[in-house]
Amino acid sequence: MGNFLDRFRKVGRAHPAPDVNPEGAALGIAAARRLRELGHVKIQRGLTEAELARVEHTFGFQFADDHRAFLAAGLPTGPSWPDWRRGDHATLRDRLGWPLHGVLFDIEHNGYWHESWGDRPHDRRKAVAGAEPHLRKVPQMVPVFGHRFLPSGRGSYGHPVLSMYQTDIIYYGHDLEDYIHSEFGGPAPHRGQEPEATVAFWRDFV
């Protein structure tokens, strides 16, 4: 299991990459503005385009457009915030691997098995080994704060923020801006509909 998870192991103005969706960028900037207004979190200057590209190259994923713009507008710091600028690489890989590690834990210890994988092996170790090829294909989730995650993917935005603890996964915001309200500033205005996860595999848990 360790080898499998090894692959995961004053505020500036945002300057989104040219191929970032403007609506996604606006959503991320609005979330960053709301967090700054609440005043509960110390926020450093935002990540530059070069810094964002370096993170994506180092860890092998691309931020969603709203998440990218959020970090470009200002880098939140403190406990539970991932330090994408100076953070320890092993720690960041562990955080990126948290969702899959949780699924593997529940496969080994709690009998979890996805119905699309066919029959579950009776032996726990064989079950883990059998799940790994399937889990290599699932979308990468990226930590926002603590065990709150957004899916990766350039060109995507507006996904619900998911709170992920093993296979206990719940909605924690309709989108990034709504999540900031919920986590740090009390309930956001009622939207009249439930959030709906669209990211493959992970949506099956909520």
C-alpha positions as CSV (number, residue, x, y, z in Angstrom):
1,M,0.0,0.0,0.0
2,G,2.9,2.3,0.8
3,N,4.3,2.1,-2.8
4,F,0.9,2.8,-4.3
5,L,0.4,6.0,-2.2
6,D,3.9,7.3,-3.0
7,R,2.6,9.2,-6.0
8,F,0.6,11.4,-3.7
9,R,3.1,11.7,-0.9
10,K,-0.3,41.6,2.2
11,V,-2.6,39.9,-0.3
12,G,-1.7,40.1,-4.0
13,R,-4.0,40.5,-6.9
14,A,-4.9,37.4,-8.7
15,H,-3.5,36.9,-12.2
16,P,-5.2,33.8,-13.6
17,A,-3.5,31.8,-16.3
18,P,-4.8,32.6,-19.9
19,D,-6.6,29.3,-20.2
20,V,-8.5,29.6,-16.9
21,N,-12.2,30.0,-17.3
22,P,-13.2,33.6,-16.3
23,E,-16.3,32.3,-14.3
24,G,-14.1,29.9,-12.5
25,A,-11.5,32.6,-11.8
26,A,-14.3,35.0,-10.5
27,L,-15.6,32.3,-8.2
28,G,-12.1,31.7,-6.7
29,I,-11.4,35.4,-6.3
30,A,-14.8,35.9,-4.5
31,A,-14.0,33.0,-2.1
32,A,-10.6,34.6,-1.4
33,R,-12.2,38.0,-0.8
34,R,-14.7,36.5,1.6
35,L,-12.0,34.7,3.6
36,R,-9.9,37.9,3.8
37,E,-13.0,40.0,4.9
38,L,-13.7,37.5,7.7
39,G,-10.3,38.2,9.2
40,H,-9.8,34.8,10.9
41,V,-6.9,33.6,8.7
42,K,-3.5,35.1,8.0
43,I,-3.1,35.4,4.3
44,Q,0.2,35.8,2.4
45,R,0.6,37.1,-1.1
46,G,-0.9,34.9,-3.7
47,L,0.9,32.2,-5.5
48,T,2.4,33.4,-8.8
49,E,1.8,31.6,-12.1
50,A,5.3,30.2,-11.9
51,E,4.7,28.9,-8.3
52,L,1.4,27.3,-9.3
53,A,2.9,25.7,-12.3
54,R,5.8,24.3,-10.2
55,V,3.3,22.8,-7.7
56,E,1.3,21.2,-10.5
57,H,4.5,19.8,-12.1
58,T,5.9,18.5,-8.9
59,F,2.8,16.7,-7.7
60,G,1.4,15.7,-11.1
61,F,-2.1,17.4,-11.1
62,Q,-3.7,20.7,-12.1
63,F,-5.8,22.8,-9.9
64,A,-9.4,23.4,-10.8
65,D,-9.9,27.0,-12.1
66,D,-11.6,28.3,-9.0
67,H,-9.1,26.7,-6.6
68,R,-6.2,28.1,-8.7
69,A,-7.6,31.6,-8.7
70,F,-8.3,31.4,-4.9
71,L,-4.6,30.6,-4.3
72,A,-3.4,33.3,-6.7
73,A,-5.5,35.9,-4.9
74,G,-3.9,35.0,-1.5
75,L,-2.3,32.0,0.1
76,P,-4.0,31.2,3.4
77,T,-1.6,30.1,6.2
78,G,-1.8,28.4,9.5
79,P,-2.8,25.0,10.9
80,S,-4.7,22.8,8.4
81,W,-3.9,25.0,5.4
82,P,-1.6,23.3,2.8
83,D,1.5,25.3,2.3
84,W,1.9,25.2,-1.4
85,R,4.8,27.6,-1.4
86,R,7.2,26.3,1.2
87,G,5.6,23.1,2.5
88,D,7.4,19.9,3.0
89,H,6.9,17.8,-0.1
90,A,6.3,14.5,1.8
91,T,3.6,16.2,3.9
92,L,1.9,17.6,0.8
93,R,2.0,14.2,-0.9
94,D,0.5,12.7,2.2
95,R,-2.3,15.2,2.1
96,L,-2.9,14.6,-1.6
97,G,-3.0,10.8,-0.8
98,W,-5.4,11.2,2.1
99,P,-8.6,10.4,0.2
100,L,-7.2,7.2,-1.4
101,H,-5.5,6.2,1.8
102,G,-8.9,6.4,3.5
103,V,-10.5,4.2,0.9
104,L,-7.8,1.6,1.1
105,F,-8.1,1.6,4.9
106,D,-11.8,0.9,4.6
107,I,-11.2,-1.9,2.1
108,E,-8.7,-3.5,4.4
109,H,-10.4,-3.0,7.7
110,N,-14.1,-2.3,7.1
111,G,-15.1,-4.4,4.2
112,Y,-15.6,-1.6,1.7
113,W,-15.7,-2.6,-2.0
114,H,-17.0,-0.7,-5.0
115,E,-19.7,-2.6,-6.9
116,S,-18.0,-1.8,-10.3
117,W,-14.9,-3.8,-9.3
118,G,-16.5,-7.2,-9.5
119,D,-16.3,-9.8,-6.7
120,R,-14.4,-8.8,-3.6
121,P,-11.5,-11.2,-2.7
122,H,-12.0,-12.8,0.7
123,D,-8.4,-12.1,1.8
124,R,-8.0,-8.5,2.9
125,R,-4.6,-8.0,1.4
126,K,-5.8,-9.4,-1.9
127,A,-8.7,-7.0,-1.8
128,V,-6.4,-4.1,-1.3
129,A,-4.2,-5.3,-4.2
130,G,-7.2,-5.8,-6.4
131,A,-8.5,-2.3,-5.7
132,E,-5.3,-0.5,-6.5
133,P,-5.5,-0.7,-10.3
134,H,-9.0,0.8,-10.1
135,L,-8.0,3.5,-7.7
136,R,-5.1,4.6,-9.9
137,K,-7.8,5.8,-12.4
138,V,-9.9,7.9,-10.0
139,P,-9.8,11.7,-10.2
140,Q,-7.2,13.4,-7.9
141,M,-8.7,15.3,-5.0
142,V,-6.8,18.4,-3.8
143,P,-6.8,19.6,-0.2
144,V,-8.3,23.0,0.5
145,F,-8.3,23.0,4.3
146,G,-7.9,20.1,6.6
147,H,-9.8,17.2,5.1
148,R,-11.9,19.4,2.9
149,F,-11.2,18.7,-0.8
150,L,-11.9,19.9,-4.3
151,P,-11.3,17.8,-7.4
152,S,-8.4,18.7,-9.6
153,G,-8.7,19.6,-13.3
154,R,-7.9,22.7,-15.4
155,G,-11.0,24.0,-17.0
156,S,-13.3,22.8,-14.2
157,Y,-14.8,24.9,-11.5
158,G,-17.8,25.2,-9.3
159,H,-17.6,21.7,-7.8
160,P,-18.9,21.2,-4.3
161,V,-16.3,21.0,-1.5
162,L,-16.2,17.6,0.0
163,S,-15.3,16.7,3.6
164,M,-13.4,13.3,3.2
165,Y,-12.7,10.9,6.1
166,Q,-12.1,7.4,4.7
167,T,-15.4,6.6,2.8
168,D,-17.4,8.9,5.1
169,I,-17.7,11.8,2.6
170,I,-20.1,14.6,2.9
171,Y,-20.8,18.0,1.2
172,Y,-19.3,21.0,2.9
173,G,-20.3,23.7,0.5
174,H,-22.0,24.1,-2.8
175,D,-18.8,25.5,-4.2
176,L,-15.6,27.1,-2.9
177,E,-17.2,30.4,-2.0
178,D,-20.1,28.7,-0.2
179,Y,-17.6,26.5,1.6
180,I,-15.7,29.6,2.9
181,H,-19.0,30.9,4.3
182,S,-19.8,27.6,5.9
183,E,-16.4,26.8,7.4
184,F,-15.3,30.3,8.5
185,G,-18.2,32.7,8.4
186,G,-21.5,31.0,9.3
187,P,-24.2,29.8,6.9
188,A,-24.2,31.3,3.5
189,P,-27.5,32.5,1.8
190,H,-29.8,29.6,1.1
191,R,-29.5,28.4,-2.5
192,G,-32.7,26.4,-2.7
193,Q,-31.2,23.2,-3.9
194,E,-28.9,20.5,-2.6
195,P,-25.3,20.4,-3.9
196,E,-24.5,17.7,-6.4
197,A,-21.1,16.1,-6.8
198,T,-20.2,15.4,-10.4
199,V,-16.6,14.1,-10.0
200,A,-16.4,10.4,-11.0
201,F,-16.0,7.7,-8.3
202,W,-16.1,10.2,-5.3
203,R,-19.7,11.2,-6.1
204,D,-20.8,7.7,-5.2
205,F,-20.1,8.3,-1.6
206,V,-22.3,11.3,-1.0
